Amino acid sequence: MANLGPSEKLPFGNANMTWAEFARRYRRELLDSSIGFDRGNITIKNHGQKFTLRLIQQLARRGNVTLMCHCDEDATRCHRHVLAKILAGKIG
């Protein structure tokens, strides 16, 4: 689900941003509907992330859920790891 990926404005892999900062900003993009980052996100409009996150949580209660992206499978600094932590917690 492309709407759960980082926005185009979040410089994934940018040498000027720490992993902790990336994770914080990505989490905020997913959970804070007041920031309005969609205005600058040309390709993917991220509407309904909380609904989608809750849906995936419900599906995970019934079986395995696989998170995928373009990063190498063994990459430790990939947004899917942040996403997995979000899905394991409570979504507001």
C-alpha positions as CSV (number, residue, x, y, z in Angstrom):
1,M,0.0,0.0,0.0
2,A,1.9,3.0,-1.3
3,N,0.0,5.4,1.0
4,L,1.9,4.0,4.0
5,G,5.3,4.8,2.5
6,P,7.3,8.0,3.4
7,S,6.2,11.1,1.5
8,E,8.3,12.6,-1.3
9,K,9.2,15.4,1.0
10,L,10.8,13.1,3.6
11,P,14.4,12.7,2.3
12,F,14.9,8.9,2.9
13,G,18.6,8.2,2.8
14,N,19.6,11.8,3.1
15,A,23.0,12.1,4.7
16,N,21.9,15.2,6.6
17,M,19.2,13.3,8.5
18,T,19.8,10.7,11.2
19,W,17.8,7.5,11.3
20,A,16.1,8.6,14.5
21,E,15.0,11.9,12.8
22,F,13.7,10.0,9.8
23,A,11.7,7.6,12.0
24,R,10.2,10.5,14.0
25,R,9.2,12.4,10.9
26,Y,7.8,9.3,9.1
27,R,5.8,8.4,12.2
28,R,4.4,11.9,12.3
29,E,3.5,11.8,8.7
30,L,1.4,8.6,9.2
31,L,-0.3,9.6,12.4
32,D,-0.7,13.4,12.5
33,S,-3.4,14.4,10.1
34,S,-2.9,18.1,10.9
35,I,0.5,18.6,9.1
36,G,-0.9,18.7,5.6
37,F,2.1,17.2,3.8
38,D,-0.1,16.0,0.9
39,R,0.1,19.5,-0.7
40,G,3.7,18.9,-1.7
41,N,3.5,15.1,-2.4
42,I,2.8,15.0,-6.1
43,T,2.8,11.2,-6.8
44,I,1.0,9.7,-3.8
45,K,-1.8,11.3,-1.8
46,N,-1.8,9.8,1.7
47,H,-5.4,9.9,2.8
48,G,-6.8,7.5,5.3
49,Q,-3.5,6.2,6.8
50,K,-5.0,5.7,10.3
51,F,-7.8,3.7,8.8
52,T,-5.4,1.6,6.7
53,L,-3.1,1.1,9.7
54,R,-6.0,-0.1,11.8
55,L,-7.2,-2.4,9.0
56,I,-3.7,-4.0,8.8
57,Q,-3.7,-4.4,12.6
58,Q,-7.0,-6.3,12.4
59,L,-5.7,-8.5,9.7
60,A,-2.5,-9.2,11.7
61,R,-4.7,-10.5,14.6
62,R,-6.0,-13.2,12.2
63,G,-2.7,-14.2,10.5
64,N,0.7,-13.0,9.3
65,V,1.1,-9.7,7.6
66,T,4.1,-9.1,5.3
67,L,5.6,-5.6,5.0
68,M,7.6,-5.0,1.8
69,C,9.4,-2.1,0.0
70,H,12.2,-1.4,-2.4
71,C,14.9,-1.7,0.3
72,D,17.1,-4.8,0.6
73,E,15.4,-7.5,2.6
74,D,18.1,-7.4,5.3
75,A,18.2,-3.5,5.5
76,T,18.0,-2.5,9.1
77,R,17.2,1.2,8.3
78,C,14.1,0.9,6.2
79,H,10.7,2.5,6.9
80,R,9.0,-0.9,7.1
81,H,10.7,-1.4,10.5
82,V,9.2,1.8,11.8
83,L,5.9,0.8,10.3
84,A,6.0,-2.6,12.0
85,K,6.5,-0.8,15.4
86,I,3.6,1.5,14.7
87,L,1.4,-1.5,13.8
88,A,2.4,-3.3,17.0
89,G,1.2,-0.3,19.1
90,K,-1.9,1.7,19.6
91,I,-3.0,3.9,16.7
92,G,-4.9,7.0,17.7
